[in-house]
Every structure is written in structure tokens, then in C-alpha cells.
Amino acid sequence: MPQVVRHLTLRELERRYKKAKDPVEKTRFQAVYHAAKGLSAREIARIT
């Protein structure tokens, strides 16, 4: 299962995801956000 070092809150990860203009950056924040929520790598891959 992916593991995230929690130096950003879920709210901050979500804010950065929504604010990101670059599609690669947006996808990365989305993946980290979902990993921080506890989703499996398989679930994250399906979502992104």
C-alpha cells in the first residue's frame, strides 16, 4: 500500500490539486491525496 509522509493535511493536498494548472502536477497531487486517504495503489491507478 502506498505510504504518505503527512507534512500536508488532506485539505491542503486537495487545495493544491484543485489549484494546479499543469496536468502532470495535478495528477500527482490527486494520486498523493488518494494515497493519504488510504486508497490502495490499484484504486489510485484506476482513478487517475
C-alpha distances in whole Angstrom, upper triangle without the diagonal:
4,6,10,13,15,18,19,19,18,21,22,19,20,24,23,21,24,27,25,28,26,24,22,21,21,18,16,17,16,13,12,14,11,8,11,11,8,8,5,6,9,10,10,12,14,15,16
4,7,10,12,15,16,16,15,19,19,16,17,21,19,18,22,23,22,25,23,21,19,18,18,16,13,14,13,10,9,11,10,6,8,10,8,8,7,6,10,11,9,11,14,15,15
4,7,9,12,13,14,14,17,17,15,17,20,19,18,22,23,22,25,24,23,20,19,19,17,14,14,14,11,9,11,10,7,7,10,8,10,10,10,13,14,12,15,17,17,17
4,6,9,10,11,11,14,14,11,14,17,16,16,19,20,19,23,22,21,19,17,17,16,12,12,13,10,7,9,10,7,6,9,9,11,12,12,16,15,13,16,19,18,17
4,6,8,10,12,15,14,12,15,17,16,17,20,21,20,24,23,23,20,18,19,18,15,13,15,13,10,11,13,10,8,12,12,15,16,16,19,19,17,19,22,21,20
4,5,7,9,12,11,10,13,15,15,16,19,20,20,23,23,23,21,18,18,18,15,13,15,14,10,10,13,11,8,11,12,15,17,17,21,20,18,21,23,21,21
4,7,10,12,10,10,13,14,13,15,18,18,18,22,22,23,21,18,18,19,16,13,16,16,12,12,15,13,11,14,15,18,20,20,24,23,20,23,25,23,22
4,7,8,6,6,10,11,10,12,15,15,16,19,20,20,19,16,16,17,14,11,13,14,10,10,13,12,9,12,15,17,19,19,23,21,19,21,24,21,20
4,5,5,6,9,10,11,12,14,15,16,20,21,21,21,17,16,17,15,12,13,14,11,9,12,12,9,10,13,16,19,20,22,21,18,21,23,20,20
4,5,5,6,9,10,10,12,14,15,19,20,20,19,16,15,15,14,11,11,12,9,6,9,10,7,8,11,13,16,17,20,17,15,19,20,17,17
4,6,5,6,9,10,11,12,14,18,20,20,20,17,15,16,15,12,12,14,12,9,12,13,11,11,15,16,20,21,23,20,18,21,22,19,19
4,5,5,6,8,10,10,12,16,17,18,18,14,13,15,14,10,12,14,11,9,13,14,11,13,16,18,20,21,23,21,18,21,23,20,19
4,5,5,6,9,10,11,14,15,15,15,12,10,12,10,6,8,10,8,6,9,11,9,11,14,15,17,17,20,18,15,18,19,16,15
4,5,5,6,9,10,13,15,15,15,12,10,11,11,8,7,10,9,6,9,12,11,11,14,15,18,18,20,17,15,17,18,15,14
4,5,5,6,9,12,14,15,16,13,11,13,13,9,10,13,12,10,13,15,14,14,18,19,22,22,24,21,18,21,22,18,17
4,5,5,6,10,11,12,13,9,8,11,10,7,9,12,11,10,13,15,14,15,18,19,21,21,23,21,17,19,21,18,16
4,6,5,9,10,10,10,8,5,8,8,5,6,9,9,8,11,13,13,14,17,17,19,18,20,18,14,16,17,14,12
4,6,8,11,11,13,10,7,10,12,9,9,13,13,11,13,16,16,16,19,19,22,21,22,20,17,19,19,16,14
4,6,9,11,13,10,8,12,12,10,11,15,15,13,16,19,18,19,22,22,24,24,25,23,20,21,22,19,17
4,6,7,9,6,5,9,10,8,10,13,13,13,16,18,18,19,22,21,23,22,24,22,18,19,21,17,15
4,6,9,8,7,10,12,11,13,16,16,16,19,21,21,23,25,24,26,24,25,24,20,21,22,19,16
4,6,5,6,9,10,11,12,14,16,16,18,20,21,23,25,24,25,22,24,23,19,19,20,18,15
4,5,5,6,9,10,10,12,14,15,17,18,20,21,23,21,22,20,21,20,16,16,17,15,11
4,5,5,6,9,10,11,12,14,16,17,18,20,21,20,20,18,19,19,15,14,16,15,11
4,5,5,6,9,10,11,12,14,15,16,18,20,19,20,18,20,19,15,15,18,15,12
4,5,5,6,9,10,10,12,14,15,17,19,18,19,17,19,17,14,14,16,13,10
4,5,5,6,9,10,11,12,14,15,17,15,16,14,15,14,10,11,12,10,7
4,5,5,6,8,10,11,12,14,15,14,15,13,15,14,11,11,14,12,9
4,5,5,6,9,10,10,12,14,14,15,14,16,15,11,13,15,13,10
4,6,5,6,9,10,11,13,12,13,12,14,12,9,11,12,9,7
4,5,5,6,9,10,11,9,10,9,11,10,6,8,10,8,7
4,5,5,6,9,10,10,11,10,13,12,9,11,14,12,11
4,5,5,6,9,9,12,12,14,12,9,13,14,12,11
4,5,5,7,6,8,9,11,9,6,10,11,9,10
4,5,5,5,7,7,10,9,7,10,13,11,12
4,5,7,10,11,14,13,11,14,16,14,15
4,6,9,12,14,11,10,14,15,13,14
4,6,9,12,10,10,13,14,13,15
4,7,8,6,6,10,11,10,12
4,5,5,6,9,10,11,12
4,5,5,6,9,10,10
4,5,5,6,9,10
4,5,5,6,9
4,5,5,6
4,5,5
4,6
4
